Amino acid sequence: MTNPGGNPPGRQSVARTTPVTGGATGLGEGTVRRIGRSWVLGFYVALRNLKMYPVENPVVQKGLEDLSSLSGELLAGDGECDFRLAGEFLFLNATRMKLDLDNYTSFSYILGRCRDAGVGVIRFVDKPTLRDWTVLLSFLSSPMGRAPAERFEALVKRLADTGVSVFDVTPPVEAADDPADAGEAKERAKRTYQQSVTTTKEVINSVRMGQSPNIKKIKRVVQGIVDQILSEETSLIGLTTIRDYDDYTFTHCVNVCIFSVALGRRLGLTRLQLYDLGFAGLFHDIGKSRVPIDIIQKPDMLSEEEWRLVAAHPWLGVLALFQLREQSEFPYRSMLVAYQHHMKRDLTGYPKSLRMSEMSFYSKIVAVADGFDAATTRRVYQSEPLDPAVVLQEMRDNPRRGMDPVIVKAFVALLGVYPVGTFVVLDTFELAIVHGANPLPEFVSRPIIRIVSDALGNVEHPGTLVDLAERDADGNFVRTIIKTGDPERYGIRVGDYFL
């Protein structure tokens, strides 16, 4: 029964926003947040109405129509719609929805329903019909199964059985902190890494050609990296050992982002701070897009003029970020990092500091990540990359490097004395690759390794994981590293063991 001139009992009206047509880079963050506020409320209202009324009820139909219309506005502007849960936060098209007293109820209800159903992401590239929404929301309102993982599988089956293909649903990364199959975490990390490199390549090439890149794609890349690091960092950090020679510029940006986020996590940053840090790390070298590519890729020694152009890339990076169409959405900290990442603690290095009194905290983190990845990677002008363990020791023990000693110490704790990807020789004459740092601080020099060759030199793949802290019955360590080595000498490609 309805009230004259009002809404039916139990129904909440959803404010409609004016449709916005996006440009090449999509909707601005402010526009997405404005539409998204109504979209989140519409999602909540549709869920509640389906819980209280039959599908045929006009109240339910009107709620679904409002939600479908708002989804259409997002699709018209951005070409896609991506709804993501990350901890206690909700993101719509990579834009975080603000939580306040007015929408606390809707936020909490949506988080609860999605978590119960094991859903972390709902993505669609076509406008869902009312029937599509009905199938999805009916399940979220009354999920089937005893545990979130079981309910998620039931939801996927329900969508398939009913022919609803517009939605691409995935579980939250946090739901798989301890995957039963280690290969699941590895595959997830590979997808995240490959998507990150591809998107970074698109964005940097867009800037190089004077076009405005799609910032939302980059935001989704950073969100994916942060989620993966918070869930299971070893697999993603392992992929930084691939170090693609041909795509160095792009893989370097992604690697620095990964190292920075993992290091920031060790330093106690919040999830939102990690998003900002990851964003800054991914864009730290964007100024190189303004340097002629033949200079960036020159294999010989640079002339003085060419070096001046390369050394200008920090402030060129700031200009590039300012000139992007959506530059107002870039955190100021990202611009500082682009400018400061080649400075030292005393502000020497380049570019020359005129007014700053100290480097920002994020810049100090990215400087460490950038220095490590650059030194350990083969490039056009560096045919022989340095041993990761040697680089880490140099960063730690040589004050002339100008890196913050506290951050370097945290980086050593993250990677271990022998960083991920280090090729080592054991006292058993076995050959191994460092898989991850030992979680026990007292065994920082005894990492988790993957044995890739037996004592006779027979190469093994995928090899065997071993903890170097393992002892025999007499209390002696079973295996010990005696030296690091060059994997190519033995015909071994380190990256193959992380793919």
C-alpha positions in Angstrom: 0.0 0.0 0.0 1.3 3.4 -0.9 1.0 6.8 0.8 -0.7 9.5 -1.2 2.0 11.7 -2.7 4.8 9.7 -1.1 6.9 6.6 -1.3 5.6 3.1 -0.5 6.4 1.9 3.0 10.0 0.5 3.2 11.0 2.1 -0.1 13.8 4.7 -0.3 14.0 6.9 -3.4 17.2 7.2 -5.3 18.4 10.6 -6.4 19.0 10.7 -10.2 22.0 12.5 -11.6 22.4 14.2 -14.9 23.9 11.9 -17.6 27.5 12.8 -18.4 29.3 11.9 -21.6 32.9 11.1 -20.9 35.8 12.0 -23.2 38.8 9.9 -24.2 39.9 9.6 -20.6 36.4 9.0 -19.2 34.6 10.7 -16.3 36.4 12.8 -13.8 36.8 11.6 -10.3 34.4 14.2 -8.9 31.7 13.1 -11.4 32.2 9.4 -10.7 32.0 10.2 -7.0 28.8 12.2 -7.5 27.1 9.5 -9.6 28.6 6.8 -7.4 27.0 8.1 -4.3 23.6 7.6 -5.9 24.7 4.2 -7.4 25.7 2.9 -4.0 22.4 4.0 -2.5 20.6 2.5 -5.5 22.4 -0.8 -5.0 21.5 -0.8 -1.3 17.8 0.0 -2.0 17.5 -2.7 -4.7 19.0 -5.3 -2.3 16.7 -4.3 0.5 13.6 -4.2 -1.7 14.3 -7.6 -3.1 14.6 -8.9 0.4 11.3 -7.5 1.5 9.1 -7.7 -1.6 8.5 -10.2 -4.5 10.2 -9.4 -7.8 7.0 -8.3 -9.5 6.3 -5.6 -6.9 6.5 -2.1 -8.5 8.7 -1.0 -5.6 11.3 -3.6 -6.6 11.0 -2.8 -10.3 11.5 0.9 -9.7 14.6 0.3 -7.6 16.1 -1.9 -10.3 15.3 0.7 -13.0 17.0 3.4 -11.0 20.1 1.2 -10.5 20.2 0.3 -14.2 19.9 3.9 -15.2 22.7 5.0 -13.0 24.9 2.1 -14.3 24.1 3.3 -17.8 25.5 6.8 -16.9 28.7 5.3 -15.7 29.0 3.1 -18.8 28.3 6.0 -21.1 31.1 8.1 -19.5 33.7 5.4 -18.8 32.8 2.6 -21.1 32.8 0.1 -18.2 31.7 -0.2 -14.6 33.9 -1.8 -11.9 32.6 -2.1 -8.3 35.2 -3.3 -5.9 35.5 -4.1 -2.2 38.9 -3.5 -0.5 38.9 -4.0 3.2 36.4 -1.5 4.6 36.3 0.6 1.4 34.1 0.6 -1.7 35.5 1.7 -5.1 33.5 2.5 -8.2 35.5 2.7 -11.4 38.7 3.0 -9.3 37.3 6.0 -7.3 36.9 5.5 -3.6 33.4 6.3 -2.4 33.4 8.5 0.7 31.9 7.1 3.9 30.0 9.4 6.2 27.1 9.3 8.5 24.5 9.7 5.7 25.6 6.5 3.9 27.0 4.4 6.7 24.0 2.1 6.7 24.2 1.4 3.0 28.0 0.9 3.0 27.7 -1.6 5.9 24.8 -3.5 4.4 26.5 -3.8 1.0 29.9 -4.9 2.5 28.1 -7.5 4.6 26.1 -9.0 1.7 29.1 -9.1 -0.7 31.3 -10.7 2.0 28.7 -13.3 2.8 28.5 -14.2 -0.8 32.3 -14.3 -1.3 32.2 -11.4 -3.8 35.0 -8.9 -4.1 34.5 -7.4 -7.5 31.5 -6.9 -9.8 32.5 -5.7 -13.3 30.4 -5.2 -16.4 31.0 -3.6 -19.8 27.4 -3.7 -21.0 24.3 -2.2 -19.4 22.7 -5.0 -17.3 19.0 -5.5 -17.8 16.5 -5.6 -15.0 16.5 -9.4 -15.2 20.3 -9.4 -14.9 20.2 -7.3 -11.8 17.4 -9.5 -10.4 19.4 -12.7 -10.7 22.5 -11.1 -9.1 20.9 -9.2 -6.3 18.5 -12.0 -5.4 21.5 -14.3 -4.8 23.3 -11.6 -2.8 20.2 -11.1 -0.6 19.9 -14.9 0.1 23.2 -16.6 -0.8 23.4 -20.4 -0.9 26.2 -22.3 0.8 27.9 -22.6 4.2 31.0 -20.6 3.6 31.8 -17.5 1.4 34.0 -19.6 -1.0 31.2 -22.1 -1.5 28.6 -19.3 -1.9 30.8 -17.7 -4.5 30.9 -20.9 -6.6 27.2 -21.2 -6.3 26.7 -17.6 -7.5 28.9 -18.2 -10.6 26.9 -21.3 -11.3 23.6 -19.4 -10.9 24.7 -16.7 -13.3 25.8 -19.3 -15.9 22.6 -21.4 -15.5 20.4 -18.4 -16.0 22.3 -17.1 -19.0 23.5 -13.9 -17.2 26.8 -13.1 -18.8 27.1 -9.4 -18.4 28.6 -9.6 -14.9 32.2 -10.7 -14.2 32.4 -11.4 -10.5 35.6 -12.3 -8.7 36.2 -13.1 -5.0 38.1 -10.6 -2.8 41.9 -11.1 -2.7 41.8 -11.2 1.0 39.6 -14.3 0.9 42.5 -16.3 -0.4 45.2 -15.4 2.0 46.0 -19.1 2.4 45.1 -20.7 -0.9 44.8 -24.5 -0.8 46.6 -24.5 -4.1 49.8 -22.5 -4.2 49.4 -22.2 -8.0 46.3 -20.1 -7.5 48.3 -17.3 -5.8 50.9 -17.6 -8.5 48.4 -17.3 -11.3 46.7 -14.3 -9.6 50.1 -12.6 -9.3 50.9 -13.2 -12.9 47.7 -11.7 -14.1 48.2 -8.7 -11.9 51.7 -8.2 -13.1 51.0 -8.6 -16.8 48.0 -6.2 -16.6 50.1 -3.7 -14.8 52.9 -3.7 -17.4 50.4 -3.5 -20.3 48.5 -0.6 -18.8 51.7 1.3 -17.8 53.0 0.9 -21.4 49.7 2.4 -22.7 49.8 5.3 -20.3 53.4 6.3 -20.8 53.1 6.0 -24.6 50.0 8.2 -24.5 51.9 10.8 -22.6 54.8 10.5 -25.0 52.4 11.2 -27.9 50.8 14.2 -26.1 47.5 12.4 -25.4 45.6 12.2 -22.2 45.8 8.7 -20.7 43.0 6.9 -18.9 43.9 7.5 -15.2 41.3 5.0 -14.0 43.2 2.2 -15.6 46.2 3.1 -13.6 44.2 3.4 -10.4 42.9 -0.2 -11.0 46.5 -1.3 -11.6 47.6 0.2 -8.2 44.6 -1.3 -6.4 45.4 -4.7 -7.8 49.0 -4.5 -6.7 48.1 -3.3 -3.2 45.5 -6.0 -2.8 47.9 -8.7 -4.0 50.7 -7.4 -1.6 48.3 -7.4 1.3 47.2 -10.9 0.5 50.3 -12.7 -0.6 53.4 -10.6 -1.5 55.9 -13.4 -2.3 54.5 -14.3 -5.7 54.3 -10.7 -6.9 57.7 -9.7 -5.7 59.1 -12.9 -7.4 57.8 -11.6 -10.7 60.1 -8.5 -10.5 62.9 -10.9 -11.3 61.7 -11.3 -14.9 63.2 -7.9 -15.8 62.2 -7.7 -19.4 65.0 -6.2 -21.4 62.8 -4.9 -24.3 60.2 -3.3 -22.0 62.6 -2.1 -19.3 60.9 1.3 -18.9 57.5 -0.2 -18.2 58.6 -3.2 -16.1 60.8 -0.9 -14.1 57.9 1.3 -13.2 55.8 -1.7 -12.2 58.6 -3.2 -10.2 59.3 0.1 -8.3 55.5 0.2 -7.5 55.6 -3.3 -6.2 58.7 -2.8 -4.1 57.4 0.5 -2.8 54.0 -0.9 -1.7 55.6 -3.9 -0.1 58.1 -1.7 1.7 55.3 0.8 2.8 53.4 -2.1 4.2 56.4 -3.1 6.3 56.7 0.5 7.5 53.1 0.5 8.8 51.2 2.5 6.1 47.5 2.1 5.8 45.8 0.7 2.8 44.8 4.1 1.5 48.4 5.4 2.0 49.6 2.3 0.1 47.4 3.3 -2.8 48.9 6.8 -2.8 52.5 5.4 -2.5 51.8 2.8 -5.3 50.5 5.6 -7.5 53.6 7.7 -6.9 55.9 4.7 -7.5 54.2 3.8 -10.8 54.6 7.4 -12.1 58.0 8.2 -10.7 59.7 8.0 -14.1 57.0 9.5 -16.2 59.3 12.4 -17.1 61.3 10.0 -19.3 58.3 10.1 -21.7 59.4 13.7 -22.4 63.0 12.7 -23.3 63.7 11.5 -26.9 63.4 7.7 -27.0 66.7 7.4 -29.0 68.5 8.9 -26.0 66.8 6.7 -23.5 67.7 3.6 -25.5 71.2 4.7 -26.5 73.7 1.9 -25.8 76.8 4.1 -25.8 77.9 6.7 -23.4 75.8 9.9 -23.4 77.1 13.2 -24.5 77.0 16.1 -22.0 73.9 17.5 -23.7 72.2 14.1 -23.8 72.9 13.6 -20.1 71.4 17.0 -19.3 68.2 15.9 -21.0 68.1 12.6 -19.1 68.8 14.4 -15.8 65.9 16.7 -16.5 63.3 13.9 -16.3 62.4 14.5 -12.6 61.1 18.0 -13.2 59.8 17.0 -16.6 57.8 14.4 -14.7 56.2 17.0 -12.6 55.2 19.0 -15.7 53.8 15.9 -17.3 51.6 15.2 -14.2 50.4 18.8 -14.1 49.5 18.8 -17.7 47.5 15.7 -17.7 43.8 16.3 -18.2 42.9 14.9 -14.8 46.0 16.3 -13.0 43.7 17.5 -10.2 43.2 13.9 -9.2 46.9 13.3 -8.8 48.0 13.4 -5.1 50.6 16.2 -4.6 52.8 13.5 -3.1 53.1 11.8 -6.5 54.5 15.0 -8.0 57.0 15.3 -5.2 58.2 11.7 -5.7 58.6 12.3 -9.5 60.7 15.3 -8.6 62.7 13.9 -5.7 63.4 10.2 -6.5 67.0 10.8 -7.6 67.9 13.0 -4.6 69.8 12.0 -1.6 68.9 12.6 2.1 71.1 15.7 2.1 69.3 16.9 -1.1 72.3 16.4 -3.3 71.9 14.3 -6.4 69.6 15.7 -9.1 67.8 17.9 -9.8 69.4 20.6 -7.6 67.1 21.6 -4.7 66.6 25.3 -4.2 64.0 25.6 -1.5 63.2 22.2 0.0 64.4 21.4 3.4 64.0 17.6 3.2 62.8 14.8 1.0 59.3 13.5 1.5 58.7 10.2 3.2 57.3 8.7 0.0 60.2 9.9 -2.0 62.7 8.2 0.3 60.8 4.9 -0.1 60.6 5.1 -3.9 64.3 6.2 -4.1 65.3 2.9 -2.4 63.0 0.8 -4.6 64.1 2.6 -7.7 67.8 2.3 -6.9 67.6 -1.5 -6.2 65.6 -2.3 -9.3 67.7 -0.2 -11.6 71.0 -1.7 -10.4 69.8 -5.3 -10.6 68.3 -5.0 -14.1 70.0 -5.5 -17.5 69.5 -2.4 -19.7 70.7 -1.0 -23.0 73.8 0.6 -21.4 74.1 -2.0 -18.6 74.6 -5.4 -20.1 75.6 -7.1 -16.9 73.2 -6.4 -14.0 74.6 -6.4 -10.5 74.0 -9.3 -8.0 70.9 -8.4 -5.9 72.7 -9.4 -2.6 75.7 -7.1 -3.5 73.4 -4.2 -4.4 71.5 -4.6 -1.1 74.7 -4.7 0.9 76.0 -1.6 -0.9 72.8 0.3 -0.2 73.0 -0.7 3.5 76.7 -0.1 4.1 77.7 2.8 1.9 76.5 6.1 3.3 77.5 7.9 0.0 74.4 6.4 -1.6 72.5 8.9 0.5 69.5 6.6 1.2 67.6 6.7 4.5 69.1 4.0 6.7 65.9 3.2 8.5 64.1 2.6 5.2 67.0 0.6 3.8 66.9 -1.5 7.0 63.2 -2.2 6.4 64.0 -3.0 2.8 66.6 -5.6 3.9 64.0 -7.1 6.3 61.5 -7.3 3.4 63.9 -8.9 0.9 66.3 -10.6 3.3 70.1 -10.5 3.1 69.6 -12.5 -0.1 66.8 -10.8 -2.1 64.2 -12.7 -4.0 65.7 -14.0 -7.3 69.3 -14.2 -6.0 71.0 -17.2 -7.5 73.0 -19.1 -4.8 75.3 -22.1 -4.4 74.8 -24.3 -1.3 77.3 -26.2 0.7 75.6 -29.4 -0.6 76.7 -28.3 -4.1 73.0 -27.8 -5.0 72.1 -24.7 -6.9 69.1 -22.6 -5.8 67.1 -19.4 -6.3 65.9 -17.3 -3.4 62.1 -17.6 -3.3 61.4 -15.3 -0.3 62.7 -13.9 2.9 62.5 -16.0 6.0 59.6 -14.8 8.1 61.6 -15.3 11.3 63.8 -12.2 11.9 66.7 -14.2 13.4 67.0 -16.1 10.1 67.3 -13.1 7.8 70.4 -14.7 6.2 68.6 -18.0 5.8 65.9 -17.4 3.2 63.3 -19.7 1.7 64.9 -21.1 -1.5 63.9 -23.1 -4.5 66.5 -25.8 -5.4 66.9 -25.8 -9.2 69.8 -28.2 -9.6 71.0 -31.3 -7.7 74.6 -31.8 -6.5 75.4 -33.4 -9.9 74.3 -30.4 -11.9 71.0 -31.8 -13.1 68.6 -28.9 -13.6 65.2 -29.3 -12.0 62.0 -27.5 -12.8 59.9 -26.3 -11.1 62.3 -27.3 -8.3 61.8 -27.8 -4.6 61.0 -25.2 -2.0 63.3 -25.5 1.1 63.7 -23.5 4.3 67.3 -22.8 5.0 66.5 -22.5 8.7 65.8 -26.3 8.7 68.0 -28.3 11.0 68.9 -32.0 11.2 68.5 -34.3 14.3 71.8 -33.0 15.7 70.7 -29.4 15.5 72.9 -28.5 12.5 71.6 -26.6 9.5 70.8 -29.0 6.7 71.9 -26.5 4.0 73.8 -23.2 4.0 74.6 -20.6 1.3 78.3 -20.4 0.5 78.2 -17.9 -2.3 76.0 -16.1 -4.9 76.5 -16.8 -8.6 75.6 -16.0 -12.2 72.6 -18.1 -13.2 73.4 -17.7 -17.0 76.7 -19.5 -16.4 74.6 -22.6 -15.6 72.0 -22.0 -18.4 69.3 -21.0 -15.8 66.8 -18.2 -16.3 65.7 -17.0 -12.9 62.4 -15.5 -14.2 61.3 -19.0 -15.5 60.9 -20.1 -11.9 58.4 -17.3 -11.0 56.2 -17.6 -14.1 
